[in-house]
Amino acid sequence: MKDPIILLDKQIIQNQLIHQNITLHLFDTIDSTNQYLKSFLKTEQMHLCCAEQQTQGKGRLGRNWFSPHAQNIYFSFLYFFNKNINSLPGLSLVVSLAIAKVLSTFINQPFLVKWPNDVFYQDKKISGTLIESFALSPNKSAVIIGVGINVNMTDAENEINQPWTSLQKITGHIYNRNEIIISLVNHLLLVLENFAEKGLIYFINEWKECDYLKNQFITIKHLNETLSGYAMGIDKEGQLLLQDENGIIKAISSGEIH
Ligand code: BTN
């Protein structure tokens, strides 16, 4: 007999978060959890929005994020930094490392991060993050950290056009998404505090262990250019270091990798 899917439970999640001053919003259906949290920017308080499904889940680079009902994790976390918006480079890397770490506690398998923010298991994507940043004042910024994780999905009905996996596809088990959300948000709270105090450099060893692209020959579309070379890790701002055939290293701040 198949294990039943356990629905998200507001009380269970709220009770186990290590910070009690997070306002939790739980929806059965919403357009996008990232979009929803934009109306709370002025509150300057942490908000967490989770949903069973999204009708307009947003991915990076204007893509859609497939968000079928009660199968996966879709949440957004509104968090504030007492910092200028320009002093948050590398945040997406640190969030992705946090996801990789928490997932590996659930199935005891290594997860890697593909710069800048995809979490991979054996060449297949399992999670993505969409981070939107807002300058509130010269020394205050807000971020909406949107996280999608494929958990119990085994069929994507041709909606995903790249290799993907889910926890259930990896192990054959059904996972309680409440437990994963609780662990991840609690871990994120610690990670975001460390990031604010110590910066990206604090996470550099963890990055080296989880760097999916390390030493791989890649092609990256950056602005109007297509660049190829070997991925050589990241610099202190979280930019990807790409070494071309002449040995010249370029730092790349954004782009799509093949
Ligand atoms: C990507 O890899 O392209 C990023 C995907 C981010 C998806 C999550 S699901 C929860 C949150 N709400 C959204 O609309 N998007 C993010």
Boltz pocket constraint, residues with backbone or C-beta under 6 A from the ligand:
constraints:
  - pocket:
      binder: B
      contacts: [[A, 31], [A, 32], [A, 33], [A, 34], [A, 35], [A, 54], [A, 56], [A, 57], [A, 58], [A, 59], [A, 60], [A, 61], [A, 63], [A, 64], [A, 65], [A, 73], [A, 74], [A, 75], [A, 76], [A, 117], [A, 118], [A, 127], [A, 128], [A, 129], [A, 130], [A, 146], [A, 147], [A, 148], [A, 149]]
      max_distance: 6.0
